[in-house]
Amino acid sequence: MADVTIDIIKNGPYIVKGDVEMKDADGSSYPVEKRMALCRCGASTEKPFCDGTHSKIGFQAAEKAVPESAEA
């Protein structure tokens, strides 16, 4: 398996590094990049990529995953 890392930026995007292929809901591939910043706040105008809007809207991410949450 290729070396891929996903770093979580506090109150910011997910940084994906490594050889990874990303496809949209229709199965179309995005251009392969060695580093991608993926939106976590939902307000980016460049979704699924981060455009920095999280800092303008004061996005506050959860501190950690909550195993008991309904989404888990």
C-alpha positions in Angstrom: 0.0 0.0 0.0 1.2 3.5 -0.8 2.3 5.8 2.0 -0.6 8.1 2.7 -1.0 10.3 5.7 -4.0 12.4 6.8 -3.2 15.2 9.2 -5.9 17.1 10.9 -5.3 20.8 11.2 -6.9 22.3 14.4 -10.1 24.0 13.3 -9.0 23.6 9.7 -8.8 21.1 6.9 -7.7 17.6 6.5 -4.3 17.5 4.8 -3.9 14.3 2.7 -0.4 13.5 1.6 0.7 10.7 -0.6 -0.4 8.9 -3.8 -4.1 8.8 -3.5 -6.9 8.8 -6.0 -10.0 10.8 -5.1 -13.3 10.4 -6.9 -16.6 12.4 -6.7 -20.0 10.9 -6.1 -20.4 10.1 -9.8 -17.1 8.2 -9.9 -15.2 11.0 -11.8 -11.6 11.3 -10.7 -10.0 14.5 -9.5 -6.4 15.2 -10.7 -3.9 13.3 -8.6 -2.0 15.6 -6.3 0.7 14.7 -3.7 -0.9 17.0 -1.1 -4.5 18.0 -0.8 -6.3 20.1 1.8 -9.9 18.9 2.1 -12.6 21.1 3.6 -14.0 20.1 7.0 -16.1 23.2 7.8 -18.5 22.8 4.8 -18.2 26.5 3.8 -15.5 26.3 1.1 -16.4 27.5 -2.4 -13.9 25.0 -3.7 -15.3 21.9 -2.2 -14.1 19.3 -1.6 -10.9 21.4 -1.3 -10.3 23.9 1.5 -10.2 27.6 0.4 -9.5 29.0 3.9 -13.1 30.0 4.7 -12.9 28.1 8.0 -10.8 30.9 9.5 -13.2 33.6 8.3 -16.3 31.9 9.8 -14.7 30.9 13.1 -15.1 27.1 12.4 -14.6 25.1 15.6 -14.0 21.4 15.1 -14.6 18.7 17.6 -11.6 18.0 19.7 -11.7 14.3 19.1 -13.9 11.5 17.8 -16.7 10.5 20.1 -17.3 6.7 19.8 -20.8 7.0 21.3 -22.0 9.5 18.8 -24.9 8.6 16.4 -22.6 9.1 13.4 -20.1 6.5 14.6 
